[in-house]
Amino acid sequence: MISEIIHPWEPVRDARSKILILGTIPSPKSRENGFYYGHPQNIFWQTLAGALGKPVPKPDPTSRTAFLLQNRIALWDVLHSCKIDGASDGSIRDPKPNIFRPLIAETQIVAVFTTGKKATWLFNRLCAEEAGMRAIYLPSTSPANRALQAKPSFAEQWSQIASCITRTERV
C-alpha cells in the first residue's frame, strides 16, 4: 500500500561531524522503533561499527546517537517526503529532498555517503548541486541485500568511512 511519508526526525549531527551518511527515508519498522535503521534485521549498526573497528552500540536511540557523535558521523536521509510502498525504495514517487547546505555549513562534513543505489541516485540527482557535494555509494544494509553483504567488497566499500573521518578536505 502506497503511503505519503514525511520524514519524522531531525538529522543526528554536531559541529564536529565529518561524515554524513544518508538513506532514502526511514522504513516503517524504523519509524515504529523511533530511530534510523531500526529494523532488527538491518545490519547498518553492525556494519558501521565494523568499518570503524568499534563495538556495536546498544539498540536504543540514545546509545546510537552517542556512537555517531563520538565517531564524528552525521546521519539523516535524502528525502524530506515521498510516496512509497512499505520500505521499497523502488516504489518511491514524488520525492522531495531535504536541504543539506545548512547542515554542511554548520559541521565539518568532508564526505557524503549514501546507503543503497536509490539513495545515491536521488541525492546526486536532487541534492548534489544544492549541497555542493556528490554522494559516495555504499551498498545497502537492508535485509533485502543479503547476497551482496556476504561479498568481501561489501566491507571494503564501507571501510571508506574510517579514512574520511581523518580528512580535512572534501572528497
Secondary structure by P-SEA (a helix, b strand, c coil): cbbbbcccccccccccccbbbbcccccaaaaaacccccccccaaaaaaaaaaccccccccaaaaaaaaaaabbbbbccccccccccccccccccccccccaaaaaaccccbbbbccaaaaaaaaacccccccbbbbbbcccccccccccccaaaaaaaaaaaaaaaccccc
